[in-house]
């Protein structure tokens, strides 16, 4: 393992592709929160207060996170933020899965697939942005 901090580690092609995918996912998704606000509000679980505000605020954070991926010094923190945001919006996916009759235009299988896609997205965010890396103590203890 390199002693250099992640911000100075050269990025391989796969990691760049991962960052590009995560960037597009959240940039397009963030824009959708503003372009299709009413549609996005439909997937907000009923127990969430102020669904419009929830959609708009999460859209802002998606766009900020996507932008943060583009600049190496902010990439790790953007990854951590996007990881947390992805966890925070997961209840919407469970809501859709539990109430498929509210979303008749979406096939049930697509609602089921959304959950493993969320897990894969979380893994891609963490891996491509170095969101979680060994601590300095763990790095010092590991034989190299």
C-alpha positions in Angstrom: 0.0 0.0 0.0 1.3 3.5 -0.8 2.1 5.9 2.0 0.8 8.8 -0.2 -2.6 10.2 0.8 -5.5 9.3 -1.6 -5.5 12.8 -3.1 -2.0 12.2 -4.5 -2.4 8.6 -5.6 -2.6 8.3 -9.4 -6.0 7.2 -10.6 -6.3 4.1 -12.8 -8.7 4.0 -15.8 -11.2 1.9 -13.8 -11.3 4.4 -10.9 -11.7 7.3 -13.4 -14.6 5.4 -15.1 -16.1 4.8 -11.6 -15.9 8.5 -10.8 -17.4 9.4 -14.1 -20.3 7.0 -13.6 -21.0 8.3 -10.1 -20.7 11.9 -11.3 -23.3 11.3 -14.1 -25.6 9.3 -11.8 -25.8 12.2 -9.3 -25.6 15.1 -11.8 -28.5 13.7 -13.9 -30.4 12.7 -10.7 -29.8 16.1 -9.2 -31.2 17.9 -12.2 -34.2 15.5 -12.2 -35.1 16.7 -8.7 -35.7 20.2 -10.2 -37.0 19.3 -13.7 -39.4 16.6 -12.4 -40.1 17.8 -8.8 -43.7 16.5 -8.7 -42.7 13.1 -10.0 -39.8 12.9 -7.5 -42.2 13.9 -4.7 -44.4 10.9 -5.4 -41.6 8.5 -4.1 -41.1 10.3 -0.8 -42.5 8.1 2.0 -45.6 9.6 3.6 -43.8 9.8 7.0 -41.3 12.3 5.6 -42.4 15.9 6.4 -42.3 18.5 3.6 -41.7 16.2 0.6 -41.1 19.1 -1.8 -38.3 20.5 0.4 -36.9 16.9 0.8 -36.7 16.5 -3.0 -35.2 20.0 -3.6 -32.7 19.7 -0.7 -31.6 16.2 -1.8 -31.3 17.5 -5.4 -29.0 20.3 -4.2 -26.8 17.8 -2.3 -26.7 15.5 -5.3 -25.5 18.3 -7.5 -22.9 19.5 -4.9 -21.7 16.0 -4.4 -21.3 15.5 -8.2 -19.4 18.8 -8.5 -17.2 17.8 -5.6 -16.1 14.7 -7.4 -14.5 16.8 -10.1 -11.9 18.4 -7.9 -9.4 15.9 -6.4 -9.0 17.7 -3.0 -12.8 17.5 -2.4 -13.4 14.1 -4.0 -13.1 12.0 -0.8 -15.5 14.2 1.1 -17.9 14.4 -1.9 -17.8 10.5 -1.9 -18.6 10.4 1.9 -21.4 12.9 1.4 -22.9 11.0 -1.6 -22.6 7.7 0.3 -24.5 9.2 3.2 -27.1 10.7 0.9 -27.6 7.4 -0.9 -28.3 5.8 2.5 -30.6 8.7 3.4 -32.8 8.2 0.3 -33.0 4.4 0.6 -36.3 4.6 2.5 -37.9 5.9 -0.8 -36.9 2.7 -2.5 -38.4 0.6 0.3 -41.6 2.7 0.1 -41.9 2.0 -3.6 -41.3 -1.7 -3.1 -43.9 -1.9 -0.3 -46.5 0.2 -2.2 -46.1 -0.9 -5.8 -49.7 0.0 -6.6 -48.8 3.7 -6.2 -46.3 3.3 -9.1 -48.2 1.3 -11.8 -45.9 2.5 -14.6 -42.9 0.8 -13.0 -42.6 -3.0 -13.3 -42.3 -4.7 -9.9 -39.1 -6.3 -11.0 -37.6 -2.9 -11.4 -38.6 -1.9 -7.9 -36.9 -5.0 -6.6 -33.7 -4.4 -8.6 -33.4 -0.9 -7.2 -32.2 -2.2 -3.8 -29.2 -4.2 -5.1 -28.4 -1.3 -7.4 -28.2 0.9 -4.3 -25.7 -1.5 -2.7 -23.6 -1.6 -5.9 -23.8 2.2 -6.1 -22.6 2.5 -2.5 -19.7 0.2 -3.2 -18.8 2.1 -6.3 -18.9 5.5 -4.5 -16.6 4.2 -1.7 -14.2 2.5 -4.0 -13.9 5.2 -6.7 -13.6 8.2 -4.3 -11.4 6.6 -1.6 -14.3 7.5 0.7 -13.1 4.8 3.2 -9.5 4.0 3.5 -7.3 2.4 6.2 -6.5 4.7 9.1 -3.0 5.9 9.6 -2.7 3.5 12.6 -3.9 0.5 10.5 -1.5 1.5 7.7 1.4 1.7 10.1 0.6 -1.7 11.6 0.3 -3.5 8.3 3.4 -5.2 6.9 4.5 -3.7 3.6 
